[in-house]
Amino acid sequence: MAEQLKSGYVAMIGRPNVGKSTLMNHLIGQKIAITSRKPQTTRNRIRTVYNDARGQIVFLDTPGIHKAKNRLGEYMVDAAEKSLKDVDAVLWLIEPGDFVGAAEQHIAGLLGRSGLPVILVINKTDRCRKEEVAKTMEAYRGLCRFADTVAVSALHSTNLDLVLDAVFAVLPTGPRFFDEDTITDQPVRQIAAEMIREKALRSMGQEIPHGIAVVIEKMRERPDGSVTDIEAVIICERESHKGIIIGKNGAMLKKIGTEARQDIEKMLDGHVNLKLWVKVRKDWRESDILLKNYGYDKKEL
C-alpha cells in the first residue's frame, strides 16, 4: 500500500534578520524571497511550495516580529502574527545564544496560545561552536513545547533535510494544494518589485532603505517574445533621499537597475529592458491609502 501524502502550510516566524528568507529560498532551491543584512527586509507574507515523494509543504515567509514604529511596521507585525491562523505548523527561527529577551518571550506566548506544532530552528550555526548550540537549546527548552529542534545553517544548506523531516512528521495527511511544478503563488510583478527593492537595500546606507517601496507600473512582453519591458518607480520619503538613490550622475540608480535586471532575467529566463524612476511621497509609511496602493493592505491579511 502506497504511503499517504502529507500536505500543509508552515509559517516561518522569528525576529527580524534571523534568516527566514534565506532558509526558505534554500529549502525550495530557488530565490523567491529577497534577502539582505538589514532587518525587516521582508514586508509581506511570501508563499513558496516544496514537493517531494512524501507530499507538499507550503512555506509562509513572514516579516520579522518587532516593535512597530509606524503604520508599515504595524502592517508587518500583523502579517506575521495573523499567519498563525492559516497554517498547520510553525518553524520558529532563532540565532545561537542563551539570552532570551522580551521579543522571544512574546513569540513563545503567541506560539503557545496557537496550539500548533512548533519546530525550533537554530540558524547560523556556522558562526558558533557546538557548545553554544547546546546552551541555546537549554535556554529555550522551557519556553514552548517543541515538536522538534534542529540546528542548521541556511546559508550553507546544512541540515535542511532534517528540517524537512521534522515538518513532514507533524503535517496532516492530505493531497497537494498546488501542482507539483508550482514554486510560488506570488505574482511575477510582485517578485520583480521585491528584487529591485533588494538591490536598493544592499546598495544603500541604513536609513533610506526602510523608507522605500517599489511599484511596477508596466510589465509587458514584446510581441516577438524577445524582451520584457518593465517600468518601475522607487518611492522614497524625502527629496534628500531621492538624490541619494539616484546618486552622482545617476550612478546609484544605474547600479540598482543593472543588478535587479540580472535577477529578473534569471527569473523570467529571457531579456529584460528595465527602466527606473524615483518619486517622493512624504511619510508614505504612515499613510493607510499609500500603504494600500503600494501593496500593504491590512484587509488582505
N, C-alpha and C positions, 0 to 999 in steps of 0.2 A: 504493500500500500504506500502510495507516494506521501511524503511529508506535507502537511498542510502549510500553506503560505502564511506568513505573518506580515502585517502591514500596519503602519501607524504614523502619526505625527509626533515629532520630537522637537521640543524647544531648547535652544541653547541660551542659557541665562548666565549672567555674571556682571561684574563691574566693568567699566569701560577699559578697553585696551588689554584684556586678558587673552586675546587670540581667538575669539569665537569665529570671526570671518575666515581667518587663516585655516582653522580646523575644518570648517565646512567646505572650503574650496579644495582642501587636500583629501577629504573623505570622498567627494564625488569626482575628484580628478580633473576638475576644470574650474577656471576662475569665473565666478559669478558675483560674489560679494567683494566690494573694494576693501583694501587694507591700507593702513598707514600706521606710523608710530604714535600719531596723535590720538588722544582719547576721543570717544563719541564720534568715530568715523561713520558707523552705521546709524542711519536715522529711521529707516523703515524696517518692518519685518520682511525678510527675504526668504522665499521658499525654494529649496532645491531638492532633487529627487535622487535617491540612491537605490539601485536594484542589484540583486544577485539571486542565486537559486533559492535562498531562504524566503525572499519576499521583497518588500519595498519599505524604505524609510523616507518620509518627507521631513526634511530638516527645516526648522524655522530659525534663522539667524536674527537675533533681536538686538536693539540698541542696548548699550551698557546701562545698568541701573545706577543712577547718580542723583545728587540733589539738584533739582531743576532750578535754573536761574532765569529762564524766560519761557514764553509760550512754546517755542520749539522744543526746549528741554522737557516741558511737561508732556508734550506730544510723544517724545521719545520714550519717556518712562512709562507712560500709559501703554504704548505699543508693546513694550517688553512685558509688563505685568499682565495685560489682558491676553497675551498669547497663551498663558497658562490655562485659559478656559477652553482652548481649542485643540489640546494635544493629549497624547496618551502617555507620554513620559518626558522627563527633563534631563538634559545634560547641564550640570552646574559647573562652569569653568572657573578655576581659581589659579593663582600662581603659587609656587612654593613659598612657605613662610608659616611660622607658628603664631603670628598675631592675627586675632580675629576681631575686626573692628565693627563699628555700628552698621556699615553697609552690608557686611556679611551676615550680621545678626538679623537685619531686615530681610535679606533674601531668604535666610533659613526659615524665618517666620512665614513668608509667602509660600514657600515650598511645603512647609509642614501643614499649613491650612489647605493646600491644594489637594492633598491626598494622593498625589501622583507618584509613581516610582521615580526616584531621583538617583542618577548616576553621577558621582563626584569625579570630575576630570581635573587632575592636577597637570596643568600645561607648563611649558617652558622648562622641562626637566633637564634639557641640555645645558642649562645655565647653573645647575646646582649639583650638589653631591647627594648620594642615596640617603645619607643620614638626614638631610633636610627634608626629603620627601617623606620619610618615616615620621618626622616631627610634625609635618603638615597633616598627615593622616590622623595622628593622635589629637591634634588641636581641633580638628573638625568632627571627630568621631561622635561627640555628644550633641552636636548642633542639629542633626537631622538623621532620620532613619534612611540610610543609603541602601539602594538595591545592589550597588557595586561601587568600587573605587578603582580608577585606572590612572596611572601616571604616564603622560605622553609628552612628546614634542611635536606639536602640529607642524611647525616649520620644517622639520626634518622627517615627517611622516613616521615617527617612531611610535609603535604600539597602537596604531589606528585600527588594526584588525581586532584588538581587544575591546576597543570602544564599540565597534560594530557588533561583536559577540554579545557584549553587555546589553546593547539596545535590543537586539533580536530576542534576548532572553526574557525581556519584560513586555514585548509588544503582543497585542491580541492577535489571534488568528483571523484571517480575512483576505479578500482579494486585493490586488493592487489598485490604488486610486488613480494612477496615471499610466499611460502607455510606457512600455519598457524603454523606449528611446527618448523619453522626456527627461530633460536635465533641470529645468526650472519652469515655473509658470509666470515668471516676471516678463513683462513686455520688453522687446528689444530696445525700444526708445528709452525706457527707464534704465536699463543696464548701460546703454551708451552714455546717458546723462551722468550716471554714477562713475563711469570710467573717467569722464572729463573732470569730475569733482575730485576723484582720487589723485589725478596728476596735479591739480591745484594744491591739494593738501600736502603732497610730497615736495612741491616746488617752493612753497612759501613759508613764511615765519609762523609764529604761534598764534597771533591774534586774529588775523584775517580769515583763515580757513573756516572757522566756526561761523563766520558771518556771511558765508557764500552759499548760494544754491545754483543749480544748473537746470535750465529749461531747454528742451529740444523744440524748436519752432518749426522745423521742416526736416523730414527724413523721407527721401524718395529715391528709389532705384531708377536709373535711366532705362528707357525702353529696350535698349540692346543688352541690358544687364551688365554693362562694362564697369559702371561706377555707381555707388550710392552717395548722393548728395545730402549732407547734413548741415543744417544751420542751427547753432546753439548760442544761448546767452548765459553768461556768468553774471549772477545777481550779487551785488555787494551792498553794504550799508552806508558807506561814506565815499565822498569824492576822493579823499586821500587813499582809500583802499583801491579805488578804480585805477589810480596811477600806478600803484604797486603791482596790481595784477597785469596791467599792460606792459609795464617795465620800460626801460630806456630803449627808445626806438622800436617798441613793440616786442622786445626780446623775450620777456617772460610769457606773454600770451602765445607767442610762436612756439616756445618750448612746451607749454601745456598742450597746445593743439597738436604738435608733432607726436608727442608721447601718447596722447589719447587716441589719435588716429591709428597708430600702430596696434593698439589693443583692440580697437573696434574692428579693424581689418581682420585680425585673427578670429574674432567672434563671428563676423559675417562671412569669412573666407572669401574676401573679394576686396577690390579697391574702393577707397573712401575719399571723397572730397569734403573736408571738414572746414567750416568757417565759424569763427568765434567772435562774439561781441561781448562787451561788458556794460552793464547798466547799473545805476544806483537806485536802490529802493530803501530809503531811510528806515531803520529799525524794523525791517520786514519780519524778524523773528518774533516780534510782539504783536503782529497783525494777524488775526484769525483769517481774514479774507486772503491776504497774500500767502499765508501758510497753506491754505486750501489750494490756491492757484498753483503753487509750486509742488503739490503732491503730498502735503502733510495734512490730511483731512481726518479729524478725530472721529467723524461719523462712520468712516470706513474701517475703524479698528474693531 
